[in-house]
Amino acid sequence: MTDFVFSQPEAYEVKIGDRVYRRPGDPPLEEVIEMLQKEKAKEDSLDATVSGAHGRDEL
């Protein structure tokens, strides 16, 4: 069953009962989410810095 699930491109992790399965070599989902949140926070702070600089120039 896990082979079928992981043959789907959008499948990353599946939980069956108490066991969690993911593709070999992939990090745990929690690590991926944390990494994406850090990237987004970094982009948001960069965007705020850039838009803040433009706002001061226009005034």
C-alpha positions in Angstrom: 0.0 0.0 0.0 2.8 2.5 0.8 4.4 1.8 -2.6 1.1 2.9 -4.3 0.8 6.0 -2.1 4.4 7.1 -2.7 4.0 6.6 -6.4 1.8 9.7 -6.3 3.8 12.9 -6.7 2.0 14.8 -4.0 2.4 12.2 -1.4 5.1 13.0 1.2 4.1 11.1 4.3 1.4 8.6 5.3 0.4 7.4 8.7 -1.1 4.0 9.1 -2.2 3.3 12.7 0.7 4.5 14.9 3.3 4.1 12.2 4.4 7.0 10.0 6.0 6.2 6.6 7.8 8.6 4.3 10.0 8.2 1.2 13.5 7.0 2.0 15.9 9.9 2.4 13.2 12.6 3.0 13.4 14.5 6.2 10.5 14.4 8.7 7.5 16.6 7.7 8.1 18.7 10.9 11.6 19.6 9.6 10.3 20.6 6.2 7.5 22.8 7.7 10.0 24.5 10.0 12.4 25.1 7.1 9.6 26.6 4.9 8.5 28.8 7.8 12.0 30.1 8.3 12.3 30.9 4.5 9.0 32.7 4.5 10.0 34.8 7.6 13.3 35.7 5.9 11.4 36.7 2.7 8.9 38.7 4.7 11.6 40.6 6.6 13.4 41.3 3.4 10.2 42.6 1.7 9.5 44.8 4.8 13.0 46.2 4.5 12.7 46.9 0.8 9.2 48.4 1.1 10.3 50.5 4.1 13.2 51.9 2.1 10.9 52.8 -0.8 8.4 54.5 1.5 11.0 56.8 2.9 12.3 57.7 -0.5 8.9 58.7 -1.8 8.1 61.0 1.2 
